[in-house]
Amino acid sequence: MRVTPARLFRAALAISLTLSALLFFLWSWRWPLLGDASLIHYIGFLIQRGWVPYRDLGDMNMPGSFLIEIAAMHLYGTGELAWRLFDFTLLAIASASFFVITAGRASSVGGPSAELGGPSFAVSSQRVGSAPPQQSEHNWLAALFSASLFILIHGRDGLAEGGQRDLTMAVLLLAATAFLFLAVRKGSSWSAAAFGLLSGVALTIKPTALPLSLLQLALALYVLRRQTSNVASRFASPAILAGLIGPAVALLFLLREHALAAFLAGFHGIIPYYASLGHRPLSFVVLHSISPLLPIVIAWLVVLALQRKVFNWSDNWERNTLLIGVLFGLLNCIAQQRALPYYRYPLLVFLLPLIAIDFTTATAQGGPSFAVSSQRVGSGRAASALAILALAFGAFVLAPQSAILIHRYRWREIDFISSLQQNLTTLGGPALSGHIQCIDSISGCGNVLYRMRLEPATGVLSDFLLFGAVSDQQPPDEIPILRDTRAQFASDLLAHPPQVIVVTSHLHIDGPDNFEKLAPLARLRQLSRRPLHPPDAMVTNPYRPLVEPRRNLRKLPYLRPPPAFGCP
């Protein structure tokens, strides 16, 4: 095999991307379970202990989030290492899906064929209905670029993003798309069924996945109808029937738990209220959705503009399917309006392979030497050069930089969790099960209870359902879900006073962070006809937990009655 500048460049790209991605696994396998995933993990634990979701445990997540969490706990175990293995499994599935998707070279961004003599990263696009694409020595580059950057962006997003439900949904949709491509390329009914199954499971995590799956299936069936007969029986039926399995399992779960009515009630209670919190400006949401890739995205749009393909749909259905996925991911970010890091995963899983395919195809006009055939000048030369520079930036700048950021996370510094666990062990340890209450959401209290296998005194696990948010347009007493949750919470505390109450400083989702949510606890007596006795101890400081015995509770300043129940 002759060594050329193009081969050396590809090898350098591959080495940098691969090493950077492998460093993520090396440096993150001991990360603790934190954030949203820890709360859903705890809810999964409580469900297995007999607590009824949506009825005993108020939460806005769909049944699939809990079922996948429980399945992962049974498959991998219940420790923090097990959760890292689950996270790694998702990334491995995503990587394999990238390789399947890019094998078809779903690109229409122009460039001459290899016959023009320039070193090429590209192979010709597969025609609809043709034989499965042959693996080229160049095909792997787009897949490796996509997989490595997706892994590294996920890692640089931080410890709290491991195993996030949006990550799981994104990987399921990506894998479903890969199976859909295989169904069309190979005429495989089993691949069509796999597409339906994975799409249905993604639907049980967030129903917003349904429009994407329907559009993808409709596009594939349109293509297949031109190539084969009996499309409905060979492809549509397996996909649709398999797609019903996930929702059917979720429905059976709700029926078994006698939680269907409470789940449906959430659609006009907790779900719309939660959706109204923490909104960001549209410009911030859009920029945040692509922020790690912003220079690459800009370069990609310029390449498309130079090729006059920015607003054109391709005659390659696979590329159109990826474009639909990109549009879905962007609308998904905009609709949720909070710009949390894991909201962009459904966008990235479709955007990254599309960008990588377009870049490697555009480089057909020249290798690292920028030598271009005389038949193509001007915009073709500029597009090729810019694509090469963008690939180099991703491999030699973004990938190593992300690996360094991952290494700099101080994952050992979990003072709140370790200190709180030590304090609760001193206060009674296992004897506190059923006699402890967290006034928290994702700051770590639920994480500690899960570590110690303690059950809470009440099913209120999210503090914003008690105190509202600073962005609320109405007082808490006028918001039905807050009013009902506070009344039930007060009733439960009065019926079964906890021995310990743990209060963290931060109010989920958007603050404040100064313990303003603590004062309303003193007003619980005003919600009942009889006084609420204080607990035996209250742990308050999120960084250095302070345990106050009962005799000192009345001296704490935050027990003075505030002017109103709620945060200003």
N, C-alpha and C positions, 0 to 999 in steps of 0.2 A: 504494500500500500504506500503510494507516494505521499511524502510529507509536503504539504502546501501551507501557505500562510492562513488560508481559511480553516484548514484542519487544526492548526495550532491554536487559532483563535477560539474555535469551538471547544477544544480541549481545555483551554484556560477558563472559558466560561463555565464549563461543566465542573471543573475542579473547585472553583470558588463557590459556586452555588451549592454543590454537594457538601463540601466541608462546613459551610455556614449552617446549612440545615441540620447536619449531624450534630453540630455543637448545641443546637437547641435541645435535642434529646439528652445530650450529655449533661447540660447545665440545668435542666428543668425537671428531671425525674424525681427529685426530692421536694418539689414544691408542695406546700400544704394546700388543703382544700379551703377555699375562701369564696366570698362574694355570693352572688345569686345561686351558684351551684351548691354551695353549702346549705342554703335554706331549702332548696328542693330536695337535696339529699336527706335532710332532717325530716321533711314531710314524708318522703318515701319510707323512712324508718318508722315514723308514727303510723302510717297506713298499715304497715305490717304488724304493728302492735294493736290494731283494732280501731284506730281513729278513722272517722269517715271523712273523706275529702269533700270540700265545699260545704258540708253540713257542720262538722265539728271543727274543721280547719278552713278558715276563710282564706282563699287564694284565687288569683286571677289566671293562673296557668291552665292550659288544656290538659286533658287526661293523658295524652301521649307523653308529656314531659315527665309525669310521675311513673308511668309504666316503663319507659325506657330507663329511667333512673333505677327503678327496682330491679329490672332485668340485668342492668350492669352490675348492681350490687351482688346479685346471685352469681353472675358469671365471673366477675373479677375479684370479688371480696368486698369488705366494708371499710378497709383502711384507705389512707391517703395515697399510698402507692398504687392501689387498685384503681383509683380515680385517674391517676396519671396514665395508667395503661389504657383506660378507656379513651382518654384524650388522644393518646398516640394511635390507637386503633382508628379513630375517626380520621386522623391525618393520613394514615396509611391508605384508607379507603379512598380518600380524596385524591391522593397521589396516583393510585392505580387508575382512577377515573380520568384524570388528566391525560394519562398515556393512551387510554382508549379513545378519548375524544379527539386528541390531536393526530391520531393515526390516520384519520380521514382527511386531514388538511383542509378544514372547513374555511377556506379563504377564497376570496375573489379579488383581493388587492393585487393589482397587476404587477407583472414582472416578466421578463422574457424567460423562455425555457433555457435549460442548461446548454442547449445547442449554441447559444450565443457566445459561449466560451468563458464567461466570468465564473469565479468560484461561487457556488450556490448553497444556500441553506434550505432551499425549498424543493418540494416535489409537487407534481401537478395535482390539482384538485381532483377528487374522486367524482366521477359522474354518477348521477342518481341511478340506482339500480344496477350499477356495474359490480364486478367481482370485488370482494373485500380487498382493501388496499394492502399492498405489500409493504412490509416494514423497511424503511430506508435508513441509512446511517444518519440522515439528517432529521428524521421524524422525532427523535427523542429530545431534541433541543427545546422545542416549544413546551413539551410536557415537563421537562426538568425545570425550565425557567418558571413555569406556572406553579408547580408543586413546591419548589424551594421557597419562592416568595410568599406563597400562601402560608406555609409552615412558619416562616420567620415573622410575618406580620402578625399572625396569631400569637407567637411567642412574645413579641415586643408589646403587644396589647396588655400583657401583665398576668399575674398569678390568678386573678379573679375570673379570667375568661376561659379557664380550663373546663371542658365538658359543657359549655354553655348550650342551652336549648337551641339558640339560633345557629350555633355551630353544627349541632346535630342535624337540624332541619336543612341547613345549607349542604351538608355532605350527602344527605339522603337525596336531595334534589339533583345534585351533581351526579351521583351514582345512577339515579334514575335516567338522567339524560344520556349517560354513557350506554346504558342498556337499550335505550331507544335507538341510538345510533347503530348499535349492533343488530337490533331487530330489523332495521331497514337494510343495512349492508349485507346481512346474511340471510334475510328472510326467516328469522327465528321467532316462532311463537313464544318460546320460553323466555327469550329476552324481552318481548313485549309484556309478558306476565310479570317479569322482574321489575320493569319500569312501573307498572301499575301498583305493585306491592310497595315499592319504596316511596312512590308518590303518595299513596294512601297513608303510610306511616307518617310522612312529613305533614300531611294534613292534620293529623291528630295532635301535632305540636303547635301549629299555627294555621288556622283555616285560610289565611291569605295565600297559602301555597296552591290552593285549588285552581285559580285562573291560569297560573303558569302551566300546570300539568295538563289542563284541558287544551290550551293553545298548542302545546308541544305535541300532544297526541293527535290533534286535528291536522297539524301540518304534516306529521309523519304518515297519517292515513291518506292524505291527499297525494303524497308522493308515491306511496305503495299502490294506490288505486291505478296509477298509470303503468305499473310494472307487473301486477299479478292479479289474479281473480280471487274471489272469496276473501276479500280483505276483512270483512266484518267478522267472519268466523275464525280466520287464521290469526288476526292481530287485534282487532278492536275488542272482541269478546274476552280473550285472555287478559288484556290490559285492564278493562273495566271491572271484570270479576275479581281479579287480584287486587285492584285498587279499593275494593270494598272491604277487604280483610282487616286493614288497620282500623277504620272507623267502626267496624262491627265489634272488634275486640274492645275498643274504647267504650262502646255502648254497653257491652256485656259487663265490663268493669263497673260502670256507673250503676247498672241495675243490680249487680251483686252487692255493691256497697250501699244500696238504697240512697244514692246521691244524685239521681237524675234531676229531680225537682230543684234541688239546691244548685246544681250546675247550671240549669237553664235560668234560674233566678239571677245568676251572676251576670247575664247579658244585659240586664237593665239595672245593675247595682255596681258591683266592684269593678267589672271590666270597663265600662265607660268612664268611671271615675278615675281608675288608674291610667287610662289612655289620655286623660286630660292633664296629667302632671308632667312637670319638668320639660316643657316645650322650649325649643330653641328656634332662632330665626331660620328661615329657609336657606339663606346663603351659608350659614354655619353648618346646617345639616348636610348640604350638598358637598361642601368642601371637606367636611369631616369624613364623609363616606368614602372618599378617595385620597385622604390626606397622606397616607404613607406612600402612595403611588403617584402623587400629583405630577412630578416631572415626567414620569413615564407616560401618564395619561395625556399630558399636553403634547408630548412627542408623537404619541399614537394618533391623536387628532390631526396633527400637522401632516403626518404621513398619509392619512386618509384624504386630507384636503389636496395634497400634491397628486394623489392618484385619482382625484375626483370621485371618491367613494363615500364621502361623509354622510350624505343623505340618501344614498342608493341602497335598495335591497338587492342582495346577491341572487344569482340564479342557483346558488348552492344552498340547499335547504338546511344543511347542518349549520352553516354560518348564520342563517336567519334564526335558527333555534337558539343559538348562543346570544344573538342580539336581543331576542325576546327575553331571555334570562337576564341580561344586563338591565333591560328596561324594568323588569319585575323587581330586581334587586334595588335599583335606584328608587322606584316608587315605594318599595317596602321601607326604605330608610326615611323617605319624606313623610310617609303616612304616620310613622311612629313619632317623629318630630323631636326625639330626645337625643339623638346623635351619640348613643352609647357605642362603645367600640364593637361589641359583638353584633350590633344591628347591620353592620356592613358585610358580614360574611356571605349572605346570600348574593350580594352584588359581586364580591371578589371572586367567587368560584366560577362565575361565568365571564367576568371581565378579564381575568388573568389569561385564560387560554386563548381568548379571542385576540388579545393584544399580542401574545407570544406568537401565534400563528401568523398574524399580519406582519410582524417584524421579520420573522424568519423567511416569509415569502417575499417581502420587499427586498431583502438582501440578495435576491437572485441576480440583481444587476451589478453586484460587486462585492468582493471580500474585503478584508481589512485594509488591503492596499488601495481600495477605492477605484480599481481598474474597471472601466465600464465599456461595453461594446459601443462602437460608433453609431449603432442603430438606435441607441436610446440616450438622450441627453436631457439637460434641463431638469424638469421635475422628477423624472425617474432617477437621475443621479442623486438629487437632493434627498428623495425619499429613502433610497438605499443607504446613503451615508447617515441619515438621521436614525434609521432603524438600527444600524450597527452601533451607533453611539448610545442609543437607548438600551440595547442589550448589554453593552459594556457597563453602563451606569447601574443597571439592575444587579449584575453579577459582581462587579468590582467595588461598588460604593454602597448600594442599598443593602445587599445581602450581608456583607461583613459588618456594616454599621448596626444592623438589626441584631446580629449575633452578639456584638459588644453590649448593646443595650440589655439584652436578655441576661448576659453574665452579670451585669451591674445590679440586678434586682436583689435586694437584701431579704431573701426569702426566710432567713432564720429569725428575723426580727418580728416575732409574733407575740410581743409582750402581753398584750391584752388577753389573748387566748390562753397562754401558759399561766399568767397570774390569776386569771379568773378560775381556771381549772384547779389551781392550787387552793384558792380561797374556798371554792365550793367543796372540795375534798375535806377541808378543815371543818366546814359547817355541817357535814353529814354524809357527803358523797352519795352512795346509792340510796340512802334513806331519803334524799331530797326528791326522788322521782315522784311526780304528781304534786309536789309541794314547792315548786319554784316557777317563777314567771319572769320572762324576758320582756322588757320594753325596748324593742330593737327590731331590726329587719335583717340586715346583712352585715352588721359591724362585727359579728363573731360570736354573739351569745348563743345562737342556735347551734353554731359549730361546736362550742364547748359542750352543750347538752348532748349533742350527738356523740361526741367523743366519750362522754361519761355514761351514755345510754340512759339518759334521764328524760322522762316525759314531763311536759309542762303542766301547770295548774289549769290553764285555759287553752283554747284553740286559737287565740289571737297571737299571731306570729309576726305581724307587720304593723309597725308603730304608726304609719301614716293613716291607718284605718281608725285610729283613736284620736289623733290630733290634727288631721288634715295636712295642708301644705301652705306655704307662704303664698303660693300662686292662686289659691282658691278665691273665687269671686264672691263667695257667700260665707257667712259664719258657719262653723262646724255644726251647730244645732239645726241649720236649715238644709244640710246635705244628708239625705236619707241614709246612705250606707254608713256614714260616720255616726249619725245619731243612733242607729240600730246596733252598730258594733259596740259603741260605748255603753249603751244600756245593758247589752248582754254581758260585756266584760265586767261591768260593775256587779251585776247579779252573780256571775260566776265567782268573783273574788269574795263577795259576801258569803256565799254558800260554802266555799272552800278556801279560806284565807291561806295564801302561800306562806311558807316559812321564810322564803328569800325572794326578793325582787331585784332583778338586775336591770339597770337603766344605763344605756349608752348615750353619748353626747349628741350623736348625729341623728337628725330626723330624715328618714328616707322620703322622697328621692332627692330633693334639692335643699336640704337643710331646714333650719339653721343648725349650727354645730355647737351651740353654747348651753346645752342642757335646758333650753326653754320648754322642752316637752315634759320636764319633771314636775313642774309646779302643778299642773292639772291633776296629778295624783291625789293631792290634798283635797280636791273638790269631789272626789268620788262619794264622800259621805253625803253630798248634796243631791246625788242621784238616787239615794236610797232612803228608806224610812228609819234605818237603824245605822249606827256608826260602823265604820270599817276599822277594825283593829289593825295596827301596823304590823308588818312582818317581823320576824325575829332578826332579820338582817337585810341590809340593802347595799348592793355593790353598785358604785356609781361611776368611777373614773375609767374611761376606756383605755388609758395607757398604763396607769398604775392603780388597779382597782382598790377601792377603799371599802372595808367591811365595817358597817356601823351596827352595833348591837341595838336591841329594841330601846333601851333606856335613853339612847342618844338621838333617836330619830327625830323627836320633836324639836331638837335644837338646830336641825339642818335648815339653812335658809330657804331651800327650795320647797319646804313644806308650808310656807306661808301662802294662804289662799291668793291666787292671782285674780285679776279683774274679770277674766273670762276663761272658759274651758277651750283651750286651743292656742295656737301660735299666732302672733300678730302678722 
